[in-house]
Amino acid sequence: MTLRHGGSLFVESLKALGARHGFGVPGESYLAVLDGLHDTKGDLDLTLCRNEGGAAFMAAAYGKLTGTPGLCFVTRGPGATNASIGVHTAMQDSAPMILFVGQIDTHTRDREVFQEIDYRAFFGPIAKWATEIEHVERIPELLSRAWTMALSGRPGPVVVALPENVLGAQTDVAPLTRAVQVPEPSAAPETVAEVHAALEESKRPVILMGGGGWTDAGGAALQSFAEASDIPVVAAFRYQDRFDNHSPVYSGEAGVGMLPQVKQTLSEADLILALGVRFGEMTTDAYQLFDLPVMRQRLIHVHISPAELGKIYQPEIAVQAGPNSFSAALATHPVRGQWGDWRAEARTRYDQTFDLPPQPGAVDMTEITAWLRERLPDDVIITNGAGNFSIWNNKYIAYGPGQRLLAPQSGAMGYGLPAAIAAKIVHPGRTVICFAGDGDFQMNCPELGTAMQAGARPIVLILNNGSYGTIRMHQEKYFPHRVSGTELENPDFAALARSYGFYGERVE
């Protein structure tokens, strides 16, 4: 019989599930976990962060990039509330993540003791599941459930509170030895045949793809089907990296600031095959692009979660299936129709996206993005937070099959830098570029210290306009000539970079 404390049981079980990396800020509430991590270097590593919000963003980005749960470790109370921004982001991104929160001793609950929070109530509305492990013997059981839930169905964040006395308790319970493998649900053959028949009956079909849980094989299968069938493909908001933008069928991204040519393609369609899409506000142009609740177009909606089917738009054919299994099923039977000219027009409109006139000012982002498009490595990872600056890497970079975009569906400022650091930790040999606004960058710029300590230095491009630019734009539209609360006085960013061991340069 081997006795171990709860923190050691917890760490050993995490390793058995397949955990290899975590991000966090230390706290006295989970010292036993930190003790368990002492001997796991090289097997399960912890990146020490500067703020829980930055750590949670790194975990959310890790989950989105790798398809395995990004792990975040924070202390109770303020640590957990700081980390909530990453949980919300992971939920809207459909990215697997687990937030572990050190918790007060169970014997002092409900006294409003120091830093006490009911985490089930606090995180319940923004996570897939929030729980608390109240007995040391249940650590393996509930860890396995959290890991499985983060990955299965629509991927997302799970929150697990870890009471201090539970982590410190001695137990002879054995740790986990493996993870549960939940297969992706598939559509019935007759349902796939029904979808094929509906496509063949249409005159102007469009595939609208996006959402979480995609694999490289799933994307390749969808591309194979779309190209063989000559059907235009539009990516949902910030999912354009999941489909080869150089494919002749790719026709743009339906996201914030949707370009007129993409709206035209979707509006002129007579059938939309929505694959993995949640129909969020950005992809629907604030729900103005399609009639509610029944589209003018025939709608086939395929999603892994039944909760998304019919939630906003009523589909003619609703299919509960994973994006990869359904794409593989589609690819077995390409369809034929008379829409070739229309598909070519959609692609031509997309190609015209890059025909931009020079922009005013000494630093022309049109010229810069054109330069980047020609030189970016085939496996580059690009990240951004929130702001008007992100239009450049979201609308004017064409993503190839080996390139990735990590950008928040939630529109969270400050995501880009932590995401870039996490990406550089996962793939130290790949080029990682973060696009950031000056306000966006300063939300999490202390994480440069994390990058310095971890030896993970991405390239950071700060688009410095001295303001909260998106809010300033709306302000000048609705309250012209009354600028208030949007101007920024900024530090010397190049000098700040150099103080953290980065190369720093100001481009004039």
Backbone torsions as a table, in degrees:
resi	resn	phi	psi	omega
1	MET	NA	124.1	179.8
2	THR	-105.1	121.0	175.7
3	LEU	-92.5	139.3	175.9
4	ARG	-148.1	155.4	176.8
5	HIS	-80.8	164.6	-175.3
6	GLY	-58.2	-34.3	178.9
7	GLY	-64.2	-39.1	177.9
8	SER	-68.8	-42.4	176.8
9	LEU	-59.7	-41.5	179.4
10	PHE	-61.2	-49.9	-177.3
11	VAL	-66.7	-43.0	178.8
12	GLU	-62.3	-37.6	178.2
13	SER	-69.1	-38.7	176.7
14	LEU	-60.1	-44.1	178.9
15	LYS	-60.4	-41.1	-179.4
16	ALA	-65.7	-30.0	178.6
17	LEU	-72.3	-18.9	-179.5
18	GLY	113.1	7.2	179.3
19	ALA	-66.7	133.4	180.0
20	ARG	-125.8	-13.8	-176.6
21	HIS	-155.6	148.2	175.0
22	GLY	-142.8	163.7	-179.6
23	PHE	-131.4	140.1	-178.6
24	GLY	-174.7	176.0	173.7
25	VAL	-124.0	129.9	-173.0
26	PRO	-69.5	154.9	176.2
27	GLY	-152.7	151.2	-177.8
28	GLU	-67.6	-16.3	-177.6
29	SER	-74.8	-15.9	177.5
30	TYR	-132.2	42.4	178.2
31	LEU	-59.9	-33.3	-179.3
32	ALA	-66.9	-31.8	175.1
33	VAL	-68.9	-44.8	177.4
34	LEU	-59.4	-37.3	176.1
35	ASP	-64.4	-41.0	178.1
36	GLY	-64.0	-30.0	-179.8
37	LEU	-80.5	-8.8	-175.2
38	HIS	-60.2	-35.8	-174.0
39	ASP	-105.5	17.2	-175.4
40	THR	-110.6	10.5	-177.0
41	LYS	-57.8	132.4	-176.6
42	GLY	92.4	-24.0	175.5
43	ASP	-103.4	-48.8	176.3
44	LEU	-139.1	105.2	-173.7
45	ASP	-103.9	147.4	177.3
46	LEU	-113.7	123.8	173.5
47	THR	-90.1	121.9	-178.4
48	LEU	-81.4	120.4	-175.4
49	CYS	-105.5	173.6	-175.4
50	ARG	-100.7	-20.5	178.8
51	ASN	-149.8	145.0	-177.6
52	GLU	-64.0	-31.2	176.2
53	GLY	-63.5	-43.0	176.6
54	GLY	-64.2	-40.6	178.9
55	ALA	-62.9	-42.0	-179.5
56	ALA	-67.4	-38.0	175.0
57	PHE	-61.7	-41.3	178.9
58	MET	-62.0	-42.2	180.0
59	ALA	-65.9	-41.3	178.6
60	ALA	-63.3	-42.3	179.0
61	ALA	-66.9	-39.6	177.7
62	TYR	-58.7	-45.5	179.1
63	GLY	-63.0	-40.5	179.8
64	LYS	-67.6	-38.0	-176.5
65	LEU	-75.9	-42.0	-171.6
66	THR	-97.9	-21.8	-174.8
67	GLY	79.4	3.7	174.4
68	THR	-115.8	156.0	-172.8
69	PRO	-59.6	127.7	170.0
70	GLY	-78.6	131.3	-174.2
71	LEU	-105.4	134.3	177.9
72	CYS	-129.6	133.5	-178.6
73	PHE	-118.1	121.4	180.0
74	VAL	-139.3	164.6	177.7
75	THR	-89.0	175.0	-173.9
76	ARG	-70.3	167.4	173.1
77	GLY	60.9	-114.5	-177.7
78	PRO	-57.3	-34.3	178.0
79	GLY	-62.2	-43.4	-179.3
80	ALA	-69.8	-41.8	-179.1
81	THR	-67.6	-37.1	174.3
82	ASN	-59.7	-38.9	-176.2
83	ALA	-77.1	-10.9	-174.6
84	SER	-61.6	-27.3	-179.9
85	ILE	-63.4	-36.0	178.0
86	GLY	-71.4	-33.5	177.1
87	VAL	-65.5	-46.5	178.5
88	HIS	-60.8	-41.3	179.7
89	THR	-64.7	-45.1	179.2
90	ALA	-62.1	-36.1	179.3
91	MET	-65.4	-47.7	-178.8
92	GLN	-71.2	-25.9	176.3
93	ASP	-82.7	-8.1	-172.3
94	SER	52.3	50.2	-178.3
95	ALA	-112.7	133.5	-179.7
96	PRO	-70.0	131.8	-177.3
97	MET	-157.3	147.8	171.5
98	ILE	-130.3	124.3	174.6
99	LEU	-100.2	120.1	176.2
100	PHE	-101.7	123.9	-175.5
101	VAL	-117.4	120.8	170.4
102	GLY	-60.0	140.6	-172.6
103	GLN	-130.6	158.8	177.7
104	ILE	-61.9	161.8	174.4
105	ASP	-59.0	133.9	-176.9
106	THR	-62.0	-24.1	-177.5
107	HIS	-74.9	-12.6	-178.8
108	THR	-110.3	12.5	-176.5
109	ARG	-63.1	149.9	174.6
110	ASP	69.7	22.3	173.9
111	ARG	-109.2	4.3	-170.4
112	GLU	51.8	51.0	178.0
113	VAL	-72.5	177.5	-175.9
114	PHE	-51.8	118.0	175.0
115	GLN	65.1	26.0	-179.7
116	GLU	-77.2	134.1	174.0
117	ILE	-143.8	143.2	172.0
118	ASP	-85.1	102.5	-172.2
119	TYR	-74.1	-25.9	174.6
120	ARG	-63.8	-42.6	179.6
121	ALA	-72.8	-39.7	-174.9
122	PHE	-69.2	-46.3	-174.5
123	PHE	-96.0	-10.2	-176.5
124	GLY	-50.8	-44.7	-177.3
125	PRO	-73.8	-16.2	-173.9
126	ILE	-118.3	3.3	179.4
127	ALA	-124.8	160.9	175.3
128	LYS	-65.7	-36.5	-178.6
129	TRP	-159.9	140.7	174.5
130	ALA	-130.3	130.7	-176.3
131	THR	-144.7	173.5	176.1
132	GLU	-136.5	132.1	179.1
133	ILE	-87.3	111.3	-172.0
134	GLU	-99.4	-9.5	179.6
135	HIS	-137.3	134.3	-174.9
136	VAL	-59.5	-34.4	-177.8
137	GLU	-64.5	-20.0	-176.0
138	ARG	-94.3	3.6	-179.6
139	ILE	-56.5	-51.5	-179.6
140	PRO	-60.7	-43.7	-178.2
141	GLU	-59.4	-50.8	-174.6
142	LEU	-75.5	-29.0	173.4
143	LEU	-64.8	-44.0	178.6
144	SER	-61.0	-41.9	179.2
145	ARG	-65.0	-42.1	179.8
146	ALA	-62.8	-44.9	-179.6
147	TRP	-62.4	-45.9	-178.8
148	THR	-64.8	-41.8	-178.2
149	MET	-68.0	-36.0	178.8
150	ALA	-62.1	-30.4	-174.4
151	LEU	-97.4	-30.2	-170.5
152	SER	-86.4	157.3	-177.6
153	GLY	61.1	-141.9	172.4
154	ARG	-72.9	115.2	-178.2
155	PRO	-59.9	154.5	-179.6
156	GLY	-179.1	-174.8	-175.5
157	PRO	-89.1	145.3	173.9
158	VAL	-124.4	143.1	-180.0
159	VAL	-117.0	129.5	-178.7
160	VAL	-127.0	117.4	176.2
161	ALA	-88.2	139.1	-174.2
162	LEU	-123.8	94.8	-180.0
163	PRO	-59.6	142.4	-175.0
164	GLU	-59.8	-41.6	-178.2
165	ASN	-72.3	-28.2	176.3
166	VAL	-69.0	-42.2	179.2
167	LEU	-65.9	-31.5	-177.8
168	GLY	-86.6	-11.6	-176.9
169	ALA	-70.4	146.2	177.2
170	GLN	-86.8	144.2	-179.8
171	THR	-153.2	154.3	174.1
172	ASP	-106.5	10.6	177.5
173	VAL	-64.7	136.7	-178.8
174	ALA	-78.5	145.6	176.9
175	PRO	-72.3	168.0	175.5
176	LEU	-61.6	156.4	177.0
177	THR	-118.6	-13.0	-179.3
178	ARG	-162.3	168.1	175.3
179	ALA	-101.1	154.5	174.6
180	VAL	-79.1	133.0	177.7
181	GLN	-102.4	109.3	-179.0
182	VAL	-96.7	117.6	-178.7
183	PRO	-69.7	149.2	177.2
184	GLU	-73.4	130.8	-178.7
185	PRO	-65.8	145.3	-179.6
186	SER	-117.3	154.9	177.0
187	ALA	-82.3	151.2	176.2
188	ALA	-66.4	147.0	-179.4
189	PRO	-53.9	-38.0	-179.1
190	GLU	-68.0	-30.8	176.4
191	THR	-69.9	-42.4	176.7
192	VAL	-60.9	-40.7	178.5
193	ALA	-64.0	-37.0	177.6
194	GLU	-64.4	-39.4	177.7
195	VAL	-65.9	-45.3	177.8
196	HIS	-57.7	-43.1	-179.1
197	ALA	-64.4	-42.1	179.3
198	ALA	-63.4	-39.9	177.8
199	LEU	-62.7	-42.7	-178.1
200	GLU	-67.0	-25.2	178.7
201	GLU	-80.2	-16.2	-174.7
202	SER	-81.7	166.6	176.8
203	LYS	-111.8	-27.2	-178.9
204	ARG	-141.1	71.1	-179.8
205	PRO	-78.4	151.8	174.2
206	VAL	-135.0	139.2	170.1
207	ILE	-99.2	120.5	176.4
208	LEU	-107.2	110.6	-172.7
209	MET	-118.5	155.2	177.4
210	GLY	167.3	-159.0	178.2
211	GLY	86.4	176.1	-177.8
212	GLY	-89.8	170.4	173.5
213	GLY	87.2	3.9	179.7
214	TRP	-71.2	144.7	171.1
215	THR	-113.4	165.8	176.6
216	ASP	-60.6	-38.7	179.8
217	ALA	-65.9	-39.5	178.0
218	GLY	-64.3	-42.9	177.4
219	GLY	-63.5	-39.9	179.2
220	ALA	-65.6	-38.5	178.7
221	ALA	-65.4	-42.1	178.5
222	LEU	-64.5	-42.2	178.7
223	GLN	-62.8	-41.0	179.1
224	SER	-60.2	-45.3	179.6
225	PHE	-65.6	-47.8	-176.5
226	ALA	-62.7	-41.9	-179.3
227	GLU	-70.1	-41.7	179.0
228	ALA	-66.3	-29.3	-179.6
229	SER	-95.2	-9.2	179.3
230	ASP	60.4	41.4	-179.1
231	ILE	-103.6	131.2	178.1
232	PRO	-65.8	144.4	179.8
233	VAL	-119.9	129.1	175.1
234	VAL	-116.9	133.8	179.2
235	ALA	-89.7	140.9	173.4
236	ALA	-70.0	168.9	-175.6
237	PHE	-45.6	114.0	174.1
238	ARG	63.2	29.6	172.2
239	TYR	-119.1	17.9	-177.2
240	GLN	-67.0	-18.1	178.8
241	ASP	-75.1	-9.4	-179.4
242	ARG	-89.3	4.2	176.4
243	PHE	-143.5	137.4	-176.5
244	ASP	-63.7	111.9	-178.2
245	ASN	-68.9	-13.6	179.0
246	HIS	-88.7	-4.9	176.9
247	SER	-65.5	143.1	179.8
248	PRO	-64.6	-15.9	-179.6
249	VAL	-93.4	-13.7	-178.7
250	TYR	-68.6	132.5	-171.4
251	SER	-130.7	16.8	172.4
252	GLY	119.9	179.4	-176.5
253	GLU	-116.7	128.5	176.3
254	ALA	-91.8	88.9	-176.4
255	GLY	-139.4	-169.5	-179.5
256	VAL	-57.8	139.9	-174.8
257	GLY	64.9	39.4	-174.1
258	MET	-54.9	129.7	-178.0
259	LEU	-71.5	146.1	-177.1
260	PRO	-55.8	-35.3	-177.7
261	GLN	-67.4	-31.3	177.2
262	VAL	-73.5	-41.9	175.6
263	LYS	-57.5	-41.0	-179.2
264	GLN	-62.5	-44.1	-179.8
265	THR	-60.8	-44.6	-178.9
266	LEU	-72.2	-38.0	-178.7
267	SER	-68.3	-36.4	-177.7
268	GLU	-80.7	-12.4	-179.6
269	ALA	-65.0	147.3	173.1
270	ASP	-104.9	-7.8	175.9
271	LEU	-149.1	133.8	177.4
272	ILE	-121.0	119.6	172.2
273	LEU	-96.0	101.6	-178.1
274	ALA	-92.6	115.0	-171.3
275	LEU	-116.9	104.2	179.1
276	GLY	81.4	6.8	-172.5
277	VAL	-90.5	141.5	178.6
278	ARG	-93.1	-9.7	-175.3
279	PHE	58.8	56.3	175.7
280	GLY	-77.7	176.5	-175.4
281	GLU	-60.7	-40.8	-175.9
282	MET	-69.2	-42.0	-176.8
283	THR	-70.5	-19.6	-179.5
284	THR	-106.4	11.1	-176.7
285	ASP	52.9	56.5	179.9
286	ALA	57.4	38.3	177.6
287	TYR	62.5	24.2	176.8
288	GLN	-100.4	-14.5	-173.2
289	LEU	-77.2	-34.9	-178.5
290	PHE	-121.2	146.4	176.3
291	ASP	-65.2	142.7	179.3
292	LEU	-111.9	141.1	-6.1
293	PRO	-89.1	-3.2	-179.0
294	VAL	-113.1	117.8	179.2
295	MET	-65.5	152.5	168.8
296	ARG	-64.3	-37.0	177.2
297	GLN	-75.7	151.3	168.4
298	ARG	-66.5	135.5	-177.9
299	LEU	-118.4	124.7	168.3
300	ILE	-111.0	117.6	-176.6
301	HIS	-114.7	120.2	179.0
302	VAL	-114.2	121.9	178.6
303	HIS	-149.7	148.7	-178.6
304	ILE	-72.7	-23.2	-178.8
305	SER	-104.7	124.5	177.7
306	PRO	-64.2	-20.7	-179.7
307	ALA	-66.6	-21.4	-179.4
308	GLU	-87.3	-19.0	-175.0
309	LEU	-80.0	115.6	-177.7
310	GLY	79.9	5.9	-178.7
311	LYS	-64.8	-39.1	-178.2
312	ILE	-121.8	-53.8	179.1
313	TYR	-109.6	141.5	179.8
314	GLN	-85.4	112.9	-180.0
315	PRO	-79.7	149.1	171.7
316	GLU	-72.5	-37.5	174.7
317	ILE	-127.4	119.1	178.0
318	ALA	-107.2	130.3	-175.9
319	VAL	-130.0	119.6	172.5
320	GLN	-90.7	105.5	-179.8
321	ALA	-161.0	155.6	176.2
322	GLY	-74.1	154.0	-177.2
323	PRO	-65.2	-32.6	-176.1
324	ASN	-77.8	-46.0	179.5
325	SER	-65.3	-37.8	-179.4
326	PHE	-70.9	-38.5	177.2
327	SER	-62.9	-40.6	178.0
328	ALA	-62.8	-38.8	178.6
329	ALA	-67.9	-40.9	177.3
330	LEU	-58.7	-43.6	-171.7
331	ALA	-65.7	-15.8	179.7
332	THR	-74.2	-13.8	-175.4
333	HIS	-146.7	81.8	174.8
334	PRO	-59.3	150.4	180.0
335	VAL	-108.6	163.0	-178.9
336	ARG	-128.5	144.4	178.2
337	GLY	-160.9	-177.4	-176.6
338	GLN	-100.5	35.6	-175.4
339	TRP	-105.9	12.4	-175.7
340	GLY	-58.7	-44.6	-179.6
341	ASP	-64.6	-39.2	-179.6
342	TRP	-67.1	-39.8	176.1
343	ARG	-61.4	-41.6	179.5
344	ALA	-63.1	-38.1	177.8
345	GLU	-64.4	-40.3	179.0
346	ALA	-62.9	-41.1	178.5
347	ARG	-67.6	-39.7	179.1
348	THR	-61.9	-41.8	177.8
349	ARG	-61.5	-39.8	177.6
350	TYR	-63.8	-44.1	179.8
351	ASP	-59.4	-31.8	-179.8
352	GLN	-71.1	-12.3	176.2
353	THR	-53.8	-35.0	-172.5
354	PHE	-88.0	-0.5	178.7
355	ASP	-88.8	69.2	-177.4
356	LEU	-96.0	143.1	173.3
357	PRO	-73.6	161.7	175.8
358	PRO	-57.2	145.1	179.2
359	GLN	-94.2	151.2	180.0
360	PRO	-67.7	152.4	178.0
361	GLY	103.2	164.4	-175.3
362	ALA	-72.3	-29.8	179.8
363	VAL	-105.3	108.2	-173.4
364	ASP	-99.3	108.4	-177.8
365	MET	-68.7	-23.0	174.1
366	THR	-60.7	-46.0	-179.9
367	GLU	-67.8	-38.8	-178.0
368	ILE	-66.5	-46.1	-179.3
369	THR	-68.0	-34.2	175.5
370	ALA	-62.7	-41.0	177.8
371	TRP	-62.3	-43.6	-179.4
372	LEU	-65.5	-41.9	-178.7
373	ARG	-57.0	-33.6	-178.4
374	GLU	-80.1	-20.2	-168.8
375	ARG	-120.0	-11.6	-176.4
376	LEU	-62.8	136.9	176.9
377	PRO	-61.1	154.9	-178.4
378	ASP	-64.9	-16.5	-179.6
379	ASP	-117.7	25.1	-178.6
380	VAL	-63.4	148.1	172.5
381	ILE	-116.5	124.2	-178.8
382	ILE	-114.6	137.5	178.9
383	THR	-128.0	159.1	171.3
384	ASN	-156.4	160.7	172.4
385	GLY	-97.0	-126.5	-177.8
386	ALA	-127.9	139.3	177.9
387	GLY	150.4	165.3	-179.8
388	ASN	-59.4	-27.1	179.9
389	PHE	-57.3	-28.7	-174.1
390	SER	-71.6	-9.2	176.5
391	ILE	-60.9	-28.5	-175.3
392	TRP	-69.8	-46.2	-179.8
393	ASN	-86.5	-12.4	177.2
394	ASN	-92.0	-34.0	-175.9
395	LYS	-104.6	-24.1	-169.0
396	TYR	-122.2	16.3	167.9
397	ILE	-114.1	130.0	176.6
398	ALA	-95.0	117.7	-173.7
399	TYR	-90.2	125.4	176.1
400	GLY	-85.7	176.5	-174.0
401	PRO	-64.4	-23.9	-179.5
402	GLY	-99.7	2.8	-177.1
403	GLN	-100.0	149.2	-177.5
404	ARG	-127.7	149.3	173.4
405	LEU	-121.0	122.5	174.0
406	LEU	-110.8	105.4	-176.0
407	ALA	-144.8	141.0	-170.3
408	PRO	-80.7	126.4	171.2
409	GLN	-62.4	-26.9	-175.3
410	SER	-78.4	-8.0	-177.0
411	GLY	67.7	34.7	-176.5
412	ALA	-84.0	121.2	172.2
413	MET	-67.0	148.0	176.7
414	GLY	89.8	-0.9	-177.6
415	TYR	-74.7	-35.8	-167.5
416	GLY	-60.0	-46.9	-177.4
417	LEU	-67.1	-50.5	176.6
418	PRO	-59.2	-38.4	179.1
419	ALA	-62.6	-40.5	179.8
420	ALA	-66.3	-38.5	178.3
421	ILE	-64.7	-44.6	178.1
422	ALA	-60.7	-42.1	-179.8
423	ALA	-63.7	-38.3	179.8
424	LYS	-70.0	-31.0	175.9
425	ILE	-69.3	-42.3	179.7
426	VAL	-68.6	-41.5	-176.1
427	HIS	-127.9	75.3	-175.9
428	PRO	-61.7	-23.5	-178.3
429	GLY	-88.3	-5.5	-178.1
430	ARG	-96.5	152.4	174.2
431	THR	-75.2	128.0	178.0
432	VAL	-123.6	126.6	-177.6
433	ILE	-123.7	125.5	176.4
434	CYS	-103.9	123.1	168.8
435	PHE	-90.8	127.5	-177.8
436	ALA	-142.3	142.3	167.8
437	GLY	-82.6	167.2	-179.2
438	ASP	-66.5	-39.7	175.5
439	GLY	-70.7	-42.7	179.2
440	ASP	-60.2	-45.8	-178.3
441	PHE	-61.2	-40.0	-174.9
442	GLN	-74.6	-8.6	174.4
443	MET	-64.4	-34.7	-176.1
444	ASN	-137.9	26.1	-177.3
445	CYS	-62.1	-24.3	174.6
446	PRO	-60.8	-16.7	177.6
447	GLU	-68.4	-6.5	168.2
448	LEU	-57.7	-30.7	175.1
449	GLY	-65.9	-37.7	174.7
450	THR	-61.6	-45.4	179.7
451	ALA	-61.0	-42.8	-179.8
452	MET	-62.3	-46.2	-177.4
453	GLN	-69.5	-34.0	-178.2
454	ALA	-86.3	-6.4	-176.8
455	GLY	65.8	31.9	-177.6
456	ALA	-120.6	97.6	-173.9
457	ARG	-115.3	97.1	174.1
458	PRO	-75.0	169.2	171.2
459	ILE	-85.0	129.8	-179.3
460	VAL	-119.3	119.9	176.6
461	LEU	-103.8	112.3	-179.3
462	ILE	-98.9	115.6	176.6
463	LEU	-88.4	102.1	-166.4
464	ASN	-101.2	101.6	177.0
465	ASN	-113.2	9.9	174.6
466	GLY	67.2	27.7	-179.8
467	SER	-161.8	164.2	164.5
468	TYR	-79.7	89.1	-163.1
469	GLY	-63.4	-40.5	-178.7
470	THR	-65.4	-44.1	179.8
471	ILE	-67.5	-38.9	177.0
472	ARG	-60.1	-40.6	178.6
473	MET	-60.1	-48.1	179.4
474	HIS	-66.2	-37.2	179.6
475	GLN	-61.1	-44.8	-178.5
476	GLU	-70.9	-23.3	176.9
477	LYS	-76.6	-45.2	-173.7
478	TYR	-97.0	-25.1	178.3
479	PHE	-132.8	65.7	-173.2
480	PRO	-60.3	143.5	176.7
481	HIS	64.6	19.4	178.3
482	ARG	-131.4	61.3	-179.2
483	VAL	-68.9	128.6	-178.1
484	SER	-154.0	125.8	171.1
485	GLY	74.5	18.3	-178.7
486	THR	-125.9	-4.6	-179.9
487	GLU	-88.2	141.3	-177.6
488	LEU	-118.8	139.4	168.6
489	GLU	-105.1	117.4	-167.8
490	ASN	-108.6	157.2	174.7
491	PRO	-77.1	177.4	171.7
492	ASP	-78.9	100.1	-174.0
493	PHE	-64.3	-35.6	179.6
494	ALA	-64.8	-42.2	177.9
495	ALA	-66.2	-38.6	177.9
496	LEU	-61.7	-43.5	179.0
497	ALA	-60.1	-45.3	-178.4
498	ARG	-63.9	-32.5	179.6
499	SER	-66.6	-21.7	177.2
500	TYR	-99.3	11.0	177.0
501	GLY	85.9	8.0	175.6
502	PHE	-86.9	161.1	165.4
503	TYR	-78.7	131.2	-178.5
504	GLY	-124.9	133.1	-179.8
505	GLU	-145.6	143.6	175.5
506	ARG	-105.7	122.1	-178.5
507	VAL	-92.8	118.6	-177.8
508	GLU	-96.9	NA	NA
